[in-house]
């Protein structure tokens, strides 16, 4: 009985926590979606009862098809050892590509593109969420209009400044605040629906179909705004590893979905009764006395939505970094008990500048909504394609079964994406430019690293003949252990050759150390460290990390003692090669991309910091590499 009670308590706590982290983005969509559809958008829908019923039916069935069916029922089952998100899905799909290089490259490009769309979404979400919440000030007092942009910028600065402090303390309040938020959405919506209960007829999909039949062009254009109601669906999948499937599904079906539907239908009922309310139907649902408290609550909800996106950007960046798509960056852990709570200064401040630039450039949530949608729908299309590969190759589904489901998903996704293409001249070009820039950087880094690795590998001497030659003509050996870090475990590290050439000695024990990052979130304990004993007191050690593991070589090298290699940290030196890159014009990568790669290479975090090596035990030996 106590075990059952304990499980219920744990599930309740996880569900409340998920409510505060996962659903912030989709939970703040009612702030601007209906306003965007009927009044603020670049292509507003004419306000008629028929159009209103059609729009509400589209919103309801978008929430059902995209969020409930696609993400909650199917995509969340495609987990990578419990973890979700675009990078986890990319790793899964890549793992199943086998040795097919063309397929691997296609999957890699899709995954990078999906990550780029996530970053673009991550820049627009804080801007539109906070801006739309603060715009409520204008309703309460029109003279406060000049304060909207300054207040928004201050809120955003505080939000990004607070990231380095960690989310553990603030996170404890997220769940209860979002519980109050969704409860408020439901109550406001229900009170309005009671004034016009016939609005619930729009739950019938026939109204969406009639909307397309009677006004096909208007309905198609409206999809560009309707998609705003499902922004944040990717977060359900991305945060699965933190909370598990069941708490997220429980929160979605038990509270979030009903609250969103009630609020959207409440706004529809209000607009039909009072067409003037179309200028800001969300805030006008509330009685006048409630306006200021609602603005404060909405701003808090927008901050929480932004927090979730920023945290997601940190998580995706670290995964991309460890999978080899981004250069090494400084990562700080803001919690001793939760590994996932990290802070990346370079990502944080870059994101803040981009978000503030969007706020200053677009000036209103209505203008920003034109930029919103392309990134979200592009990410949805890529997720469907990658998931289809996982369904077929990992789950063993037949091609017909996989094809039927993926075609269903893509029909919806491509319809939304196509409608958002119309927004490109009005601001939709912004996320595309952001995506292209980030895609170029990530693809250049990945390609450049592969080229550099092959160049160094081809120049390296084979390890085993080198060891045999040393055995035949041994140099002077000095006490202690030398660990040479190298990405190629079968070649002689350049740092070792430089050490021999200049110092004319070798340590009495030499360890060739290679770190490998797996296409899984976490390396299992038995696969963390592998030791191979070689002749003449040489050892080959491979340390493996998952893309969500925290690298710590001094800690993990202690595991070598179980395989016959005991390392004394006070008697061990770490030798690291430090390449100085020089671009030439003879290889397959464009010269300008080489220059970008070299710039990224120079800006990368040091190996010493990435692997937590003791700085006073590290020796760096440099060499020039022309590639």
C-alpha positions as CSV (number, residue, x, y, z in Angstrom):
1,X,0.0,0.0,0.0
2,X,2.8,2.4,1.0
3,X,4.7,1.5,-2.3
4,X,1.5,2.4,-4.3
5,X,1.1,5.6,-2.4
6,X,4.8,6.5,-2.9
7,X,4.5,5.9,-6.7
8,X,1.4,8.1,-6.9
9,X,3.2,10.9,-5.0
10,X,6.2,10.6,-7.3
11,X,4.0,10.7,-10.5
12,X,2.1,13.7,-9.1
13,X,5.4,15.5,-8.4
14,X,6.8,14.7,-11.9
15,X,3.5,15.7,-13.5
16,X,3.5,19.1,-11.7
17,X,7.2,19.6,-12.6
18,X,6.4,18.7,-16.3
19,X,3.6,21.2,-16.2
20,X,6.1,23.9,-15.3
21,X,8.8,23.0,-17.8
22,X,7.3,21.3,-20.8
23,X,4.1,23.2,-21.5
24,X,5.1,26.8,-21.2
25,X,5.5,27.5,-24.9
26,X,2.2,25.9,-26.0
27,X,0.5,27.2,-22.9
28,X,1.1,30.8,-23.8
29,X,-0.1,30.5,-27.4
30,X,-3.7,31.7,-26.5
31,X,-2.1,35.1,-25.8
32,X,-1.7,35.8,-29.5
33,X,-3.2,33.0,-31.7
34,X,-6.8,34.2,-32.1
35,X,-5.7,37.8,-32.3
36,X,-3.2,36.9,-35.1
37,X,-5.9,35.0,-37.0
38,X,-8.6,37.7,-37.1
39,X,-6.9,41.1,-36.7
40,X,-3.2,41.4,-36.2
41,X,-1.9,39.1,-39.0
42,X,-0.6,40.1,-42.4
43,X,-3.5,38.1,-43.9
44,X,-6.4,38.4,-41.4
45,X,-9.4,36.1,-41.8
46,X,-12.8,38.0,-42.3
47,X,-14.8,37.8,-39.1
48,X,-17.9,35.8,-39.7
49,X,-19.6,33.0,-37.7
50,X,-18.7,30.5,-40.4
51,X,-15.1,31.4,-40.4
52,X,-14.9,31.4,-36.6
53,X,-16.4,27.9,-36.4
54,X,-13.9,26.8,-39.1
55,X,-10.9,28.3,-37.3
56,X,-11.9,26.8,-33.9
57,X,-12.4,23.4,-35.5
58,X,-8.9,23.7,-37.2
59,X,-7.3,24.7,-33.9
60,X,-8.9,21.8,-32.0
61,X,-8.0,19.2,-34.6
62,X,-4.5,20.6,-34.9
63,X,-4.1,20.1,-31.2
64,X,-5.5,16.5,-31.5
65,X,-3.6,15.5,-34.7
66,X,-0.2,17.2,-34.2
67,X,0.2,17.2,-30.4
68,X,-1.9,14.3,-29.1
69,X,-1.6,11.8,-31.9
70,X,1.8,12.6,-33.6
71,X,3.9,13.6,-30.6
72,X,2.2,12.2,-27.5
73,X,1.1,8.8,-28.9
74,X,3.8,8.0,-31.5
75,X,6.9,10.2,-31.5
76,X,7.4,10.0,-27.7
77,X,7.8,6.2,-28.2
78,X,10.9,6.8,-30.3
79,X,13.2,7.3,-27.4
80,X,17.0,7.0,-27.4
81,X,17.6,5.1,-24.1
82,X,14.9,7.2,-22.5
83,X,15.9,10.5,-24.0
84,X,14.0,12.5,-26.7
85,X,14.5,15.6,-28.9
86,X,15.8,16.2,-32.4
87,X,19.4,15.3,-31.6
88,X,18.4,12.1,-29.9
89,X,16.2,11.3,-32.9
90,X,19.1,12.1,-35.3
91,X,21.4,9.8,-33.4
92,X,18.8,7.0,-33.5
93,X,18.2,7.4,-37.3
94,X,22.0,7.6,-37.9
95,X,22.6,4.5,-35.9
96,X,20.2,2.6,-38.2
97,X,21.7,4.0,-41.4
98,X,24.5,1.4,-41.1
99,X,27.5,1.8,-43.5
100,X,25.4,3.6,-46.2
101,X,27.4,6.9,-46.4
102,X,24.8,8.6,-48.6
103,X,22.0,7.8,-46.2
104,X,24.1,8.9,-43.2
105,X,24.9,12.2,-44.8
106,X,21.2,12.8,-45.7
107,X,20.2,12.0,-42.1
108,X,23.0,14.2,-40.7
109,X,21.8,17.2,-42.9
110,X,18.2,16.7,-41.8
111,X,19.2,16.5,-38.2
112,X,21.4,19.7,-38.4
113,X,18.5,21.5,-40.2
114,X,16.1,20.4,-37.5
115,X,18.5,21.7,-34.8
116,X,18.8,25.0,-36.7
117,X,15.0,25.4,-36.8
118,X,15.0,24.7,-33.0
119,X,17.4,27.5,-32.4
120,X,15.4,29.9,-34.6
121,X,12.3,28.9,-32.7
122,X,14.2,29.5,-29.5
123,X,15.0,33.0,-30.5
124,X,11.4,33.9,-31.5
125,X,9.6,32.2,-28.6
126,X,10.9,34.5,-25.7
127,X,10.4,37.6,-27.9
128,X,6.8,36.9,-28.8
129,X,5.7,35.4,-25.5
130,X,7.0,38.2,-23.3
131,X,6.0,40.9,-25.7
132,X,2.4,39.6,-26.1
133,X,2.1,39.3,-22.3
134,X,3.4,42.9,-21.7
135,X,1.1,44.3,-24.4
136,X,-1.8,43.8,-22.0
137,X,-0.6,47.1,-20.3
138,X,-2.0,49.0,-23.3
139,X,-5.5,47.7,-22.6
140,X,-5.5,48.7,-18.9
141,X,-4.0,52.2,-19.6
142,X,-3.4,53.3,-23.3
143,X,-0.8,55.9,-22.1
144,X,1.4,53.0,-21.0
145,X,2.0,52.0,-24.7
146,X,5.5,53.6,-24.9
147,X,6.6,51.4,-21.9
148,X,5.8,48.1,-23.7
149,X,9.2,47.7,-25.4
150,X,11.4,48.9,-22.5
151,X,9.5,46.6,-20.0
152,X,9.8,43.7,-22.4
153,X,13.6,44.3,-22.8
154,X,14.1,44.6,-19.0
155,X,12.1,41.3,-18.4
156,X,14.2,39.5,-21.0
157,X,17.5,40.9,-19.6
158,X,16.6,39.7,-16.1
159,X,15.6,36.3,-17.5
160,X,18.9,35.7,-19.4
161,X,21.0,37.2,-16.5
162,X,19.4,34.7,-14.1
163,X,20.4,31.7,-16.2
164,X,23.8,31.5,-14.6
165,X,22.2,31.2,-11.1
166,X,20.5,27.9,-12.1
167,X,16.9,27.0,-12.4
168,X,16.5,24.7,-9.3
169,X,15.2,27.4,-7.0
170,X,13.0,29.1,-9.5
171,X,11.9,25.8,-11.0
172,X,10.2,24.8,-7.7
173,X,7.7,27.6,-8.4
174,X,7.2,26.9,-12.1
175,X,4.8,24.0,-11.7
176,X,2.4,25.7,-9.3
177,X,2.4,28.9,-11.4
178,X,1.6,27.0,-14.6
179,X,-1.1,25.0,-12.7
180,X,-2.6,28.4,-11.8
181,X,-2.1,29.6,-15.4
182,X,-3.9,26.6,-17.0
183,X,-6.6,26.8,-14.4
184,X,-7.1,30.5,-15.2
185,X,-7.3,29.7,-19.0
186,X,-10.0,27.1,-18.3
187,X,-12.1,29.3,-16.0
188,X,-11.9,32.3,-18.3
189,X,-12.8,30.2,-21.3
190,X,-15.6,28.4,-19.6
191,X,-17.2,31.6,-18.4
192,X,-17.3,32.9,-21.9
193,X,-18.6,29.6,-23.4
194,X,-21.5,29.7,-21.0
195,X,-22.6,33.0,-22.7
196,X,-22.6,31.2,-26.1
197,X,-22.6,27.4,-25.6
198,X,-23.3,26.8,-29.3
199,X,-19.6,27.6,-30.0
200,X,-18.9,24.0,-28.9
201,X,-20.3,22.7,-32.2
202,X,-17.0,23.7,-33.7
203,X,-15.5,20.6,-32.1
204,X,-17.0,18.7,-35.0
205,X,-14.4,18.4,-37.8
206,X,-17.1,19.0,-40.4
207,X,-16.7,22.8,-39.7
208,X,-13.0,22.6,-40.7
209,X,-13.8,20.7,-43.8
210,X,-16.6,23.2,-44.7
211,X,-14.2,26.1,-44.2
212,X,-11.9,24.6,-46.8
213,X,-14.7,23.8,-49.1
214,X,-16.4,27.2,-49.0
215,X,-13.3,29.4,-48.7
216,X,-10.3,27.3,-49.7
217,X,-7.8,30.1,-50.1
218,X,-8.8,31.9,-46.8
219,X,-8.6,28.6,-45.0
220,X,-5.2,27.8,-46.4
221,X,-3.8,31.2,-45.5
222,X,-5.3,30.9,-42.0
223,X,-3.2,27.8,-41.4
224,X,-0.2,30.1,-41.1
225,X,-1.8,31.6,-37.9
226,X,-3.5,28.4,-36.7
227,X,-0.1,26.7,-36.4
228,X,0.7,29.1,-33.6
229,X,-1.7,27.1,-31.4
230,X,0.7,24.0,-31.6
231,X,4.0,25.8,-31.1
232,X,5.8,24.0,-28.3
233,X,4.8,20.5,-29.3
234,X,8.5,19.6,-29.8
235,X,9.1,20.4,-26.1
236,X,7.0,17.4,-25.1
237,X,9.4,15.1,-26.9
238,X,12.6,17.0,-26.1
239,X,12.0,17.0,-22.3
240,X,10.9,13.4,-22.1
241,X,14.1,12.3,-20.6
242,X,13.6,14.6,-17.6
243,X,10.1,13.5,-16.7
244,X,9.2,10.3,-18.5
245,X,6.3,9.6,-20.9
246,X,3.5,9.0,-18.4
247,X,3.7,12.3,-16.4
248,X,3.9,14.3,-19.7
249,X,0.9,12.4,-21.1
250,X,-1.0,12.8,-17.9
251,X,-0.5,16.5,-17.7
252,X,-1.4,17.0,-21.4
253,X,-4.6,15.0,-21.5
254,X,-5.6,15.8,-17.9
255,X,-5.2,19.5,-17.8
256,X,-3.3,21.2,-20.6
257,X,-5.4,20.1,-23.6
258,X,-8.8,20.8,-21.9
259,X,-7.6,24.2,-20.7
260,X,-6.3,25.3,-24.1
261,X,-9.5,24.1,-25.9
262,X,-11.8,25.9,-23.4
263,X,-9.8,29.1,-23.7
264,X,-9.7,29.1,-27.5
265,X,-13.4,28.4,-27.7
266,X,-14.1,31.0,-25.0
267,X,-12.2,33.6,-27.1
268,X,-14.3,32.6,-30.1
269,X,-17.5,33.0,-28.2
270,X,-16.5,36.4,-26.9
271,X,-15.5,37.6,-30.4
272,X,-18.8,36.5,-31.9
273,X,-20.7,38.3,-29.1
274,X,-18.5,41.4,-29.2
275,X,-16.5,41.8,-32.5
276,X,-14.6,44.7,-31.0
277,X,-12.8,42.3,-28.6
278,X,-10.9,40.9,-31.6
279,X,-8.1,43.4,-30.9
280,X,-7.0,41.4,-27.9
281,X,-9.5,38.6,-27.1
282,X,-7.4,36.9,-24.5
283,X,-7.2,39.8,-22.1
284,X,-10.7,40.9,-22.8
285,X,-12.0,37.5,-21.6
286,X,-11.2,38.8,-18.0
287,X,-13.3,41.2,-16.0
288,X,-11.7,44.6,-15.6
289,X,-10.6,44.1,-12.0
290,X,-8.6,41.0,-13.0
291,X,-6.7,42.7,-15.8
292,X,-3.5,43.7,-13.9
293,X,-3.2,40.3,-12.0
294,X,-3.7,38.5,-15.4
295,X,-1.0,40.6,-17.0
296,X,1.4,39.6,-14.2
297,X,0.4,36.0,-14.4
298,X,0.7,36.0,-18.2
299,X,4.2,37.6,-17.9
300,X,5.3,34.9,-15.5
301,X,3.9,32.2,-17.8
302,X,5.8,33.8,-20.7
303,X,9.0,33.9,-18.7
304,X,8.5,30.2,-17.9
305,X,7.9,29.4,-21.5
306,X,11.1,31.3,-22.4
307,X,13.0,29.6,-19.7
308,X,12.0,26.2,-21.1
309,X,13.2,27.2,-24.6
310,X,16.5,28.6,-23.2
311,X,17.1,25.4,-21.2
312,X,16.3,23.4,-24.3
313,X,18.9,25.5,-26.3
314,X,21.5,24.6,-23.7
315,X,20.6,20.9,-23.8
316,X,20.6,20.8,-27.6
317,X,23.9,22.7,-27.8
318,X,25.6,20.3,-25.4
319,X,24.3,17.3,-27.3
320,X,25.3,18.9,-30.6
321,X,28.7,19.7,-29.2
322,X,29.4,16.1,-28.0
323,X,28.1,14.6,-31.3
324,X,30.6,16.8,-33.1
325,X,28.3,19.5,-34.7
326,X,29.5,22.4,-32.6
327,X,33.0,23.4,-31.3
328,X,33.8,22.8,-27.6
329,X,32.2,25.5,-25.4
330,X,32.3,26.2,-21.7
331,X,29.6,24.4,-19.8
332,X,28.7,25.2,-16.2
333,X,26.7,22.9,-13.9
334,X,24.2,24.9,-11.9
335,X,23.0,21.9,-9.7
336,X,25.0,19.3,-7.9
337,X,22.1,16.8,-7.9
338,X,20.6,17.3,-11.5
339,X,23.1,16.7,-14.3
340,X,20.7,18.2,-16.9
341,X,20.8,21.7,-15.3
342,X,23.6,23.4,-17.2
343,X,24.5,26.9,-18.3
344,X,26.4,27.8,-21.4
345,X,27.5,31.4,-21.4
346,X,28.2,31.7,-25.1
347,X,24.8,30.3,-26.1
348,X,23.0,32.4,-23.4
349,X,24.3,35.8,-24.3
350,X,24.1,35.1,-28.0
351,X,20.5,34.1,-27.6
352,X,19.8,37.2,-25.5
353,X,21.2,39.6,-28.2
354,X,19.2,37.8,-30.9
355,X,15.9,37.9,-28.9
356,X,16.4,41.6,-28.1
357,X,17.2,42.4,-31.7
358,X,13.9,40.7,-32.7
359,X,11.9,42.7,-30.2
360,X,13.4,46.0,-31.3
361,X,13.1,45.0,-35.0
362,X,9.5,43.8,-35.0
363,X,8.2,46.0,-32.1
364,X,4.9,44.0,-31.6
365,X,3.8,40.4,-31.1
366,X,1.6,40.7,-34.3
367,X,4.6,41.6,-36.4
368,X,6.7,38.8,-34.7
369,X,4.0,36.3,-35.5
370,X,4.8,36.7,-39.1
371,X,8.3,35.4,-38.4
372,X,6.9,32.6,-36.2
373,X,5.8,29.4,-37.8
374,X,8.4,28.7,-40.5
375,X,10.9,27.4,-37.9
376,X,8.2,25.4,-36.0
377,X,6.7,23.8,-39.1
378,X,10.1,23.1,-40.6
379,X,11.1,21.3,-37.4
380,X,7.8,19.3,-37.5
381,X,8.5,18.1,-41.1
382,X,12.0,17.0,-40.2
383,X,10.8,15.2,-37.1
384,X,8.3,13.2,-39.2
385,X,10.9,12.2,-41.7
386,X,13.4,11.0,-39.1
387,X,10.7,9.3,-37.0
388,X,9.7,7.4,-40.1
389,X,13.2,5.9,-40.4
390,X,13.1,4.9,-36.8
391,X,9.6,3.3,-37.1
392,X,10.8,1.2,-40.1
393,X,14.3,0.2,-39.1
394,X,14.1,0.1,-35.3
395,X,10.5,-1.0,-34.7
396,X,10.4,-3.3,-37.7
397,X,7.3,-1.8,-39.2
398,X,6.5,-2.6,-42.8
399,X,7.1,0.0,-45.4
400,X,3.4,0.3,-46.1
401,X,2.5,0.8,-42.4
402,X,5.4,3.3,-41.9
403,X,4.5,5.1,-45.1
404,X,0.8,5.4,-44.2
405,X,1.6,7.0,-40.9
406,X,4.4,9.3,-42.1
407,X,2.2,10.5,-45.1
408,X,-0.6,11.3,-42.6
409,X,1.9,13.3,-40.4
410,X,3.5,15.0,-43.4
411,X,0.1,16.0,-45.0
412,X,-0.6,18.1,-41.9
413,X,3.0,19.3,-41.5
414,X,3.5,20.3,-45.1
415,X,0.1,22.1,-45.2
416,X,1.2,24.2,-42.2
417,X,4.7,24.8,-43.6
418,X,3.3,25.8,-47.0
419,X,0.9,28.3,-45.4
420,X,3.8,29.8,-43.5
421,X,5.8,30.2,-46.8
422,X,3.4,33.1,-47.5
423,X,4.8,34.9,-44.5
424,X,8.3,35.0,-45.9
425,X,8.1,38.5,-47.3
426,X,6.5,39.8,-44.0
427,X,9.1,38.5,-41.6
428,X,9.2,34.7,-42.3
429,X,12.6,35.3,-43.9
430,X,14.1,36.0,-40.4
431,X,14.1,32.4,-39.1
432,X,15.2,31.2,-42.5
433,X,18.3,33.4,-42.4
434,X,18.9,32.4,-38.8
435,X,18.6,28.7,-39.8
436,X,20.9,29.1,-42.9
437,X,23.6,30.9,-40.8
438,X,23.5,28.2,-38.0
439,X,23.3,25.4,-40.6
440,X,26.4,26.7,-42.4
441,X,28.3,27.0,-39.1
442,X,27.3,23.5,-37.9
443,X,27.9,21.8,-41.3
444,X,31.2,23.6,-41.7
445,X,32.4,22.5,-38.3
446,X,31.3,18.9,-38.8
447,X,32.9,18.6,-42.2
448,X,36.0,20.5,-41.2
449,X,36.5,18.2,-38.2
450,X,36.2,15.1,-40.4
451,X,38.7,16.5,-42.9
452,X,41.2,17.5,-40.2
453,X,40.8,14.0,-38.6
454,X,41.5,12.3,-41.9
455,X,44.4,14.6,-42.6
456,X,46.0,13.8,-39.2
457,X,45.2,10.1,-39.5
458,X,46.8,9.8,-42.9
459,X,49.9,11.7,-41.6
460,X,50.2,9.5,-38.5
461,X,52.5,6.5,-38.2
462,X,50.9,3.2,-37.3
463,X,51.1,2.6,-33.6
464,X,52.1,-1.1,-33.3
465,X,55.2,-1.0,-35.7
466,X,56.3,2.2,-33.9
467,X,56.1,0.4,-30.5
468,X,58.1,-2.5,-31.9
469,X,60.7,-0.1,-33.2
470,X,61.0,1.5,-29.8
471,X,61.4,-1.9,-28.2
472,X,64.3,-2.7,-30.6
473,X,66.0,0.7,-30.0
474,X,64.6,2.1,-26.7
475,X,65.0,5.7,-25.8
476,X,65.6,6.9,-22.3
477,X,62.6,6.1,-20.0
478,X,61.8,8.4,-17.1
479,X,59.6,7.6,-14.1
480,X,55.9,8.3,-14.2
481,X,53.0,7.9,-16.6
482,X,52.3,9.9,-19.7
483,X,48.8,10.0,-21.2
484,X,48.7,11.2,-24.8
485,X,45.2,12.3,-25.9
486,X,44.4,11.5,-29.6
487,X,41.3,11.0,-31.6
488,X,43.0,8.1,-33.5
489,X,43.8,5.2,-31.2
490,X,45.7,3.3,-33.9
491,X,48.2,6.0,-34.8
492,X,51.1,7.6,-33.0
493,X,50.0,10.9,-31.4
494,X,51.8,13.9,-32.8
495,X,52.4,15.1,-29.3
496,X,54.4,11.9,-28.6
497,X,56.5,12.4,-31.7
498,X,57.2,16.0,-30.7
499,X,58.1,14.9,-27.1
500,X,60.5,12.3,-28.4
501,X,62.0,14.7,-30.9
502,X,62.7,17.5,-28.5
503,X,63.1,15.9,-25.1
504,X,64.6,12.6,-26.3
505,X,62.8,10.6,-23.6
506,X,59.6,8.6,-22.9
507,X,57.9,7.9,-19.6
508,X,58.2,4.4,-18.2
509,X,54.4,3.9,-18.8
510,X,52.7,5.4,-21.9
511,X,48.9,5.5,-22.3
512,X,47.3,6.3,-25.7
513,X,44.0,7.8,-24.6
514,X,41.0,8.3,-27.0
515,X,37.7,9.7,-26.0
516,X,34.7,8.6,-28.0
517,X,31.1,10.1,-27.9
518,X,28.4,7.6,-28.6
519,X,25.1,8.1,-30.4
520,X,23.2,7.4,-27.2
521,X,22.4,9.7,-24.3
522,X,24.4,7.8,-21.7
523,X,27.2,5.2,-21.9
524,X,26.5,2.1,-19.8
525,X,29.0,1.5,-16.9
526,X,30.5,-1.6,-18.5
527,X,31.3,0.3,-21.8
528,X,32.7,3.4,-20.2
529,X,36.4,2.4,-20.2
530,X,38.3,-0.2,-22.3
531,X,42.0,-1.0,-21.7
532,X,44.3,-2.8,-24.1
533,X,47.7,-3.8,-22.8
534,X,50.4,-3.4,-25.5
535,X,54.1,-4.4,-25.4
536,X,56.9,-2.3,-23.7
537,X,54.6,-0.7,-21.1
538,X,52.3,0.9,-23.6
539,X,48.6,0.9,-23.0
540,X,45.6,1.9,-25.2
541,X,42.6,3.3,-23.3
542,X,39.3,4.2,-24.8
543,X,36.8,6.2,-22.7
544,X,33.2,6.5,-23.9
545,X,30.6,9.1,-23.1
546,X,27.0,9.4,-24.2
547,X,25.9,12.8,-25.7
548,X,24.3,13.8,-22.4
549,X,27.1,12.5,-20.1
550,X,29.4,14.8,-18.3
551,X,33.0,14.2,-19.4
552,X,35.4,13.8,-16.4
553,X,38.6,12.0,-17.4
554,X,40.4,12.0,-14.0
555,X,37.3,10.4,-12.4
556,X,36.7,7.9,-15.1
557,X,40.4,6.9,-15.6
558,X,40.2,5.4,-12.0
559,X,38.0,2.7,-13.6
560,X,41.1,1.5,-15.5
561,X,42.3,-0.2,-12.3
562,X,39.6,-2.9,-12.8
563,X,41.4,-3.8,-16.1
564,X,45.0,-3.9,-14.8
565,X,46.1,-0.3,-15.3
566,X,46.5,1.6,-12.0
567,X,47.0,5.4,-12.5
568,X,48.4,7.6,-9.8
569,X,47.0,11.1,-10.5
570,X,50.0,12.8,-8.8
571,X,52.4,10.9,-11.1
572,X,50.6,11.3,-14.4
573,X,51.1,13.9,-17.1
574,X,48.5,14.6,-19.8
575,X,50.1,15.5,-23.2
576,X,47.7,17.3,-25.6
577,X,48.4,18.2,-29.2
578,X,47.6,21.8,-30.1
579,X,47.2,22.3,-33.8
580,X,47.6,25.6,-35.5
581,X,45.6,25.4,-38.7
582,X,46.5,27.0,-42.0
583,X,44.0,27.0,-44.9
584,X,45.1,26.0,-48.4
585,X,43.0,26.1,-51.5
586,X,43.7,22.5,-52.7
587,X,41.0,20.5,-50.9
588,X,37.3,19.9,-51.4
589,X,36.1,22.4,-48.9
590,X,35.6,26.0,-50.1
591,X,38.3,28.4,-48.9
592,X,35.8,30.7,-47.2
593,X,34.4,27.7,-45.3
594,X,37.9,26.7,-44.2
595,X,38.3,30.3,-42.8
596,X,35.1,29.9,-40.8
597,X,36.3,26.5,-39.5
598,X,39.6,27.8,-38.5
599,X,37.9,30.7,-36.6
600,X,35.6,28.2,-34.8
601,X,38.6,26.0,-34.1
602,X,40.5,28.8,-32.5
603,X,37.5,29.9,-30.4
604,X,36.8,26.3,-29.1
605,X,37.1,25.6,-25.3
606,X,40.4,23.9,-24.4
607,X,40.6,20.1,-24.0
608,X,41.8,20.7,-20.5
609,X,38.5,22.3,-19.5
610,X,36.3,20.0,-21.5
611,X,37.6,16.9,-19.9
612,X,38.3,18.4,-16.4
613,X,42.0,17.7,-16.6
614,X,44.1,19.2,-13.8
615,X,45.8,22.2,-15.4
616,X,49.1,21.7,-13.6
617,X,49.4,18.2,-15.0
618,X,48.8,19.2,-18.7
619,X,51.5,19.6,-21.3
620,X,50.5,21.2,-24.7
621,X,52.7,20.6,-27.7
622,X,51.8,22.6,-30.8
623,X,52.2,22.0,-34.5
624,X,51.2,23.7,-37.7
625,X,48.7,21.8,-39.9
626,X,48.0,22.9,-43.5
627,X,44.7,21.4,-44.8
